[in-house]
Amino acid sequence: MTFVVTDACIRCKYTDCVEVCPVDCFYEGENMLVIHPDECIDCGVCEPECPIEAILPDTDSNAEKWVEINRQYAEEWPNITVKKDAMPEAEEMKDKQGKFESDFSAEPGEGD
């Protein structure tokens, strides 16, 4: 089992989760984070740290498609292990639905 980041993270990118990850399995895109499913040890400490509930266990029915999306971008984006400020529009974007189709960017973030 692994945890995954869903589209709720897009254009919010709160990074509270990366600070608590014991195996540094978060990767940073331009406007969201992902978890490398092969590196995640299923400890679950990241899930309660996300203020917008964007992190789900892969056993959740809403997480199914996110395992491969997280895997793909974790292979392409830089690792992130330190907390950074959320995106400026995070508060206004946190409840928006369907962000993957309208707002997702495949561009990498800065990483550490």
C-alpha positions in Angstrom: 0.0 0.0 0.0 1.0 3.6 -0.6 -0.4 7.1 -0.2 -1.0 9.4 -3.1 -1.6 13.1 -3.7 -4.8 13.9 -5.6 -5.8 16.9 -7.6 -6.9 18.7 -4.5 -3.3 19.7 -4.2 -3.2 21.5 -7.6 -2.6 25.3 -7.2 -2.5 24.9 -3.5 0.8 22.9 -2.9 0.8 23.0 0.9 4.1 21.3 1.9 3.4 20.5 5.5 3.5 16.8 4.5 7.1 16.8 3.1 8.5 17.8 6.5 7.2 14.8 8.3 8.0 12.1 5.6 10.6 9.8 7.0 11.7 8.5 3.6 11.5 11.8 1.6 9.2 10.4 -1.1 7.6 13.7 -2.2 8.3 15.3 -5.5 7.5 18.8 -6.6 5.7 19.9 -9.7 5.1 23.5 -10.7 1.7 23.5 -9.0 1.3 20.3 -7.0 3.2 17.6 -5.2 3.2 13.8 -5.8 4.4 10.8 -3.8 6.5 8.1 -5.3 4.5 5.0 -4.7 7.6 2.7 -4.7 9.3 4.8 -2.1 6.4 5.4 0.3 6.5 3.1 3.3 2.8 3.5 4.1 3.5 5.1 7.5 0.6 7.5 7.1 2.2 10.5 8.9 1.7 12.8 5.8 -2.0 12.3 5.5 -3.2 14.3 8.6 -0.6 17.0 7.8 -2.4 18.1 4.6 -4.8 21.0 5.4 -6.9 20.3 2.4 -7.0 16.5 2.6 -5.3 16.0 -0.8 -3.4 12.8 0.4 -5.3 9.5 0.4 -4.3 5.9 0.9 -4.3 4.0 -2.4 -7.1 1.8 -1.1 -9.5 4.7 -1.2 -11.8 4.5 -4.2 -11.0 8.1 -5.0 -7.3 7.4 -5.2 -7.2 4.7 -7.9 -6.2 6.8 -10.9 -3.7 8.8 -8.8 -1.2 5.9 -8.2 0.0 6.0 -11.8 -0.1 9.8 -12.0 2.0 10.0 -8.8 4.4 7.4 -10.1 4.8 9.1 -13.5 5.6 12.6 -12.2 7.7 11.4 -9.2 10.0 10.0 -11.9 10.2 13.4 -13.7 10.0 16.0 -10.9 12.7 16.9 -8.3 12.5 15.7 -4.7 11.3 18.0 -2.0 12.0 17.5 1.7 11.6 21.0 3.2 8.5 23.0 3.9 7.8 26.0 1.6 5.1 28.5 1.4 1.8 27.4 -0.2 0.9 28.9 -3.6 -0.5 32.4 -3.3 -3.9 31.3 -4.6 -4.1 28.3 -2.3 -7.0 29.5 -0.2 -9.2 30.4 -3.1 -8.3 27.2 -5.0 -8.6 24.6 -2.2 -12.3 23.8 -2.8 -12.3 23.9 -6.6 -13.3 20.6 -8.3 -11.8 19.1 -11.4 -8.5 20.9 -11.1 -6.5 18.1 -13.0 -8.4 18.8 -16.2 -8.3 22.6 -16.0 -5.2 23.6 -13.9 -2.6 20.8 -13.8 0.9 21.6 -15.0 3.3 18.8 -15.9 6.2 21.2 -15.5 8.7 20.4 -12.7 9.0 22.5 -9.5 12.2 23.7 -7.9 12.7 20.9 -5.4 15.1 21.5 -2.5 
